[in-house]
Amino acid sequence: MKKILIGSAAAVAVTAGTVGTVSASAAAPAAESRAAVSRSVADRDLMQTTHLTVEAATRAAQATLKAAGKENQRVTVAVVDRNGNTLVTLRGDGAGPQSYESAQRKAFTAASWNAPTSALVERLEQAPHLKDIPGTLFLAGGAPVQVDGAPVAGIGVAGAPSGALDEKFAQAGVEAISR
């Protein structure tokens, strides 16, 4: 019995040492590995971009809903980042079911082309194939959020009786974060 206990204790000690070594190796890569990774990409091959925070996107969406509410409009607002990923979507009380996807697609379109979607509707006359690009919606109601003229986000609104109203409310969201 004594031999079994001593053998078990030794096995536990060896296992603990092995696990500890493996854990330590996994937790902290060797200094030479980190150096190799940092040297694998030259600074000239990197670019920095500006992204809207979730807090700012939420503030913009809330300002948009507030502007629509002042005119008794039931809308949905979506805010996407520069890459078209949804940051925030708020569906106002009573907004139609179709407004959710439409708002997201308008926001994506505004961010992608860095232009209000009402201006992009006019481009369709010259290039009707643009409407075939997945995820886009060429209807008024989307506004880009810009920093120094470069897009950082897009705000899309859907549900008002006209695209002009949708876009007016989207612009209220842009203004809320531009102050």
Solvent accessible surface area in square Angstrom, and as a share of the most:
residue,aa,sasa,rsa
1,M,173,0.77
2,K,153,0.65
3,K,174,0.74
4,I,119,0.60
5,L,112,0.56
6,I,110,0.56
7,G,41,0.40
8,S,57,0.37
9,A,62,0.48
10,A,55,0.43
11,A,58,0.45
12,V,100,0.58
13,A,65,0.50
14,V,104,0.60
15,T,81,0.47
16,A,62,0.48
17,G,42,0.41
18,T,75,0.44
19,V,88,0.51
20,G,39,0.38
21,T,89,0.52
22,V,94,0.54
23,S,61,0.39
24,A,63,0.49
25,S,75,0.48
26,A,85,0.66
27,A,86,0.66
28,A,65,0.51
29,P,70,0.44
30,A,49,0.38
31,A,64,0.49
32,E,124,0.56
33,S,53,0.34
34,R,128,0.47
35,A,32,0.25
36,A,55,0.42
37,V,108,0.62
38,S,83,0.53
39,R,179,0.65
40,S,84,0.54
41,V,71,0.41
42,A,34,0.27
43,D,125,0.65
44,R,208,0.76
45,D,99,0.51
46,L,110,0.55
47,M,161,0.72
48,Q,178,0.79
49,T,79,0.46
50,T,77,0.45
51,H,88,0.40
52,L,29,0.15
53,T,85,0.49
54,V,92,0.53
55,E,129,0.58
56,A,11,0.08
57,A,0,0.00
58,T,42,0.24
59,R,110,0.40
60,A,0,0.00
61,A,0,0.00
62,Q,105,0.47
63,A,26,0.20
64,T,0,0.00
65,L,44,0.22
66,K,134,0.57
67,A,23,0.18
68,A,1,0.01
69,G,43,0.41
70,K,152,0.64
71,E,66,0.30
72,N,134,0.69
73,Q,44,0.20
74,R,158,0.58
75,V,1,0.01
76,T,0,0.00
77,V,0,0.00
78,A,0,0.00
79,V,0,0.00
80,V,1,0.01
81,D,16,0.08
82,R,84,0.31
83,N,102,0.52
84,G,18,0.17
85,N,87,0.45
86,T,66,0.38
87,L,48,0.24
88,V,19,0.11
89,T,31,0.18
90,L,54,0.27
91,R,127,0.46
92,G,11,0.10
93,D,139,0.72
94,G,56,0.53
95,A,1,0.01
96,G,22,0.21
97,P,117,0.73
98,Q,119,0.53
99,S,0,0.00
100,Y,99,0.38
101,E,102,0.46
102,S,26,0.17
103,A,0,0.00
104,Q,42,0.19
105,R,80,0.29
106,K,8,0.03
107,A,0,0.00
108,F,59,0.24
109,T,0,0.00
110,A,0,0.00
111,A,0,0.00
112,S,44,0.28
113,W,67,0.23
114,N,44,0.23
115,A,9,0.07
116,P,54,0.34
117,T,0,0.00
118,S,45,0.29
119,A,41,0.32
120,L,0,0.00
121,V,57,0.33
122,E,120,0.54
123,R,109,0.40
124,L,34,0.17
125,E,139,0.62
126,Q,156,0.70
127,A,23,0.18
128,P,78,0.49
129,H,120,0.54
130,L,27,0.13
131,K,120,0.51
132,D,101,0.52
133,I,68,0.35
134,P,116,0.73
135,G,37,0.35
136,T,3,0.02
137,L,34,0.17
138,F,13,0.05
139,L,99,0.49
140,A,21,0.16
141,G,0,0.00
142,G,0,0.00
143,A,1,0.01
144,P,16,0.10
145,V,8,0.04
146,Q,87,0.39
147,V,71,0.41
148,D,153,0.79
149,G,48,0.46
150,A,52,0.41
151,P,22,0.14
152,V,6,0.04
153,A,0,0.00
154,G,0,0.00
155,I,0,0.00
156,G,0,0.00
157,V,0,0.00
158,A,5,0.04
159,G,34,0.33
160,A,14,0.11
161,P,108,0.68
162,S,49,0.32
163,G,25,0.24
164,A,77,0.60
165,L,42,0.21
166,D,5,0.03
167,E,27,0.12
168,K,111,0.47
169,F,1,0.00
170,A,0,0.00
171,Q,77,0.34
172,A,25,0.19
173,G,0,0.00
174,V,16,0.09
175,E,88,0.39
176,A,14,0.11
177,I,28,0.14
178,S,80,0.52
179,R,224,0.82
